Amino acid sequence: MKRAFLFSSSLLTFALGLGSAASLISSSPAFNEEHRRENVFGQEILAVNEDMYDRSRYLMQQGASYIRADLLDYDGQVDVVAPVEVAIERGNVAVDLMRESLLLNPGNARGWLVRAWAHMYSGDRSSAEQALKASWQLAPFNRSLAIERLDMSIALYDPLVDVLDETIPIGTETDLDKEVKDAILRDLETLRRLSPILHEEFVEDFDMTGIDLAS
């Protein structure tokens, strides 16, 4: 009886393993071409090959490729920034990819930050702010995300900078709510503790903006 039980348990474990493998193969872009998406350069294979095995991360990397494309390549020319209308179009594609990615893994704080940038490129500042807030809530004390979120905050809230659209005219004061100010200050404090040199650089950057963190 004991041997039969052990044999049945082994079969069950083996069956579960086969089921997990089948699930991986069916959902992973590495094995299933139906789940692959071309990035902005027409390539399906990512630089981070491990992400091919996680569909949510795969879609996130695809979305990020559309955001970074303006800084990398346009019309076959390296270091040529794409026109605004092209950047907005790429932003819209990135938003769709990030929406699908976060449906699969809504707890990905970096994914929400990538989505924030995607909304910025598509000209939707309100949705960009909501996505940025989600990243803050999910990972409030993350060093690498703090660096990227502070860059995002300057692009989103600095009234002296116009990123793609003109919903906030140059020179108009930006009224930050307490939640946003506290989050920015928390990211700065994270860098003060973990990366003092970067903290000093960001303090200088914010001093040159129209963003008031003092009040």
Order of alpha helices (4+ residues) and beta strands (2+ residues): alpha-alpha-beta-beta-alpha-alpha-alpha-alpha-alpha-alpha
